[in-house]
Amino acid sequence: MAPPSSSPAYAPLWLKVLVVVMGLLIVVGFIVVAAEIARRMSNASTSPAPSTPAAFARNIALPSGAQVVSVSPAGDRVAVHVKAADGRSTLYIVDPRNGALLGTVDFPPGAAR
């Protein structure tokens, strides 16, 4: 009888089963990924992009003679610095998604700091 090293290649049954199961998992995973990509592509073409905001037009009344000094982003809002003709500074807080005026902060001239 020949030594075991010269016998034909032999793999235990559990190893064969493990290789078949892992191969099936790879095939199933590929099918799931392909189906999800196809689903997302079909949904993207039928609905508008969620990041596209609706257009709006909004007028915010400023005092007569007031000028906008600066506009700055402030988190998810916009801060508009307005200087009135009498020297008063006001900060208008605006929601950039819909143009709504959320509030104002007045800075009267000569106020204590």
C-alpha positions as CSV (number, residue, x, y, z in Angstrom):
1,M,0.0,0.0,0.0
2,A,1.2,3.5,-0.9
3,P,1.7,6.2,1.6
4,P,-1.3,8.7,2.0
5,S,0.7,11.5,0.3
6,S,0.7,9.7,-3.1
7,S,-3.0,8.9,-3.0
8,P,-5.5,11.0,-5.0
9,A,-6.5,14.4,-3.6
10,Y,-9.1,13.9,-0.8
11,A,-11.1,16.6,0.9
12,P,-13.3,16.0,3.9
13,L,-17.0,16.2,3.3
14,W,-17.5,19.2,5.6
15,L,-14.9,21.1,3.5
16,K,-16.8,20.4,0.3
17,V,-20.1,21.5,1.9
18,L,-18.5,24.6,3.2
19,V,-17.2,25.6,-0.2
20,V,-20.6,25.0,-1.9
21,V,-22.4,27.0,0.8
22,M,-20.0,30.0,0.5
23,G,-20.3,29.9,-3.3
24,L,-24.1,30.1,-3.0
25,L,-23.8,33.0,-0.5
26,I,-21.6,34.9,-3.0
27,V,-24.2,34.3,-5.8
28,V,-27.1,35.3,-3.6
29,G,-25.3,38.4,-2.4
30,F,-24.5,39.4,-6.0
31,I,-28.2,39.0,-7.0
32,V,-29.3,41.1,-4.0
33,V,-26.9,43.9,-4.8
34,A,-27.9,43.9,-8.5
35,A,-31.6,44.0,-7.6
36,E,-31.1,46.9,-5.1
37,I,-29.1,48.9,-7.7
38,A,-31.9,48.3,-10.3
39,R,-34.6,49.3,-7.7
40,R,-32.8,52.6,-6.8
41,M,-32.2,53.5,-10.5
42,S,-35.8,53.0,-11.4
43,N,-37.0,55.0,-8.4
44,A,-34.6,57.8,-9.1
45,S,-35.9,58.4,-12.6
46,T,-39.6,58.5,-11.6
47,S,-39.4,60.9,-8.7
48,P,-37.8,64.4,-8.4
49,A,-34.5,64.7,-6.6
50,P,-35.2,65.4,-2.9
51,S,-32.4,67.9,-2.7
52,T,-34.1,70.2,-5.2
53,P,-36.0,72.8,-3.2
54,A,-39.2,74.3,-4.5
55,A,-38.7,77.8,-5.9
56,F,-40.1,80.7,-3.8
57,A,-40.4,84.4,-3.9
58,R,-40.6,86.3,-0.5
59,N,-40.5,90.0,0.3
60,I,-39.2,91.1,3.7
61,A,-40.1,94.6,4.5
62,L,-37.2,96.8,5.5
63,P,-37.5,100.3,7.1
64,S,-37.4,103.2,4.7
65,G,-33.8,104.0,3.8
66,A,-32.3,100.8,5.2
67,Q,-29.5,99.0,3.5
68,V,-28.4,95.4,3.6
69,V,-24.8,95.4,4.9
70,S,-24.1,91.7,4.7
71,V,-25.6,88.2,4.3
72,S,-24.0,85.3,6.1
73,P,-24.9,81.6,6.6
74,A,-25.6,80.6,10.2
75,G,-26.1,76.9,10.4
76,D,-29.2,76.0,8.5
77,R,-30.3,79.7,8.4
78,V,-29.2,82.9,6.8
79,A,-28.4,86.0,8.8
80,V,-29.0,89.3,7.0
81,H,-27.4,92.4,8.6
82,V,-29.4,95.6,7.9
83,K,-28.4,99.1,8.8
84,A,-31.3,101.6,9.0
85,A,-31.1,105.3,8.1
86,D,-31.2,106.3,11.8
87,G,-28.1,104.2,12.6
88,R,-29.9,101.2,14.1
89,S,-28.5,97.8,13.1
90,T,-30.9,94.8,12.8
91,L,-30.1,91.2,12.1
92,Y,-32.8,89.3,10.2
93,I,-32.8,85.5,10.6
94,V,-34.2,83.9,7.4
95,D,-34.9,80.2,6.5
96,P,-33.2,79.7,3.1
97,R,-35.5,76.8,2.2
98,N,-38.6,78.8,2.0
99,G,-37.6,82.4,2.6
100,A,-39.5,82.7,5.9
101,L,-38.5,85.4,8.3
102,L,-37.8,83.6,11.5
103,G,-36.9,86.6,13.7
104,T,-35.0,89.8,14.1
105,V,-32.4,91.0,16.6
106,D,-32.1,94.8,17.1
107,F,-28.9,96.6,17.9
108,P,-29.8,100.2,18.8
109,P,-27.0,102.8,18.5
110,G,-25.3,103.6,21.8
111,A,-26.6,100.5,23.6
112,A,-24.5,99.2,26.5
113,R,-22.4,96.2,25.6
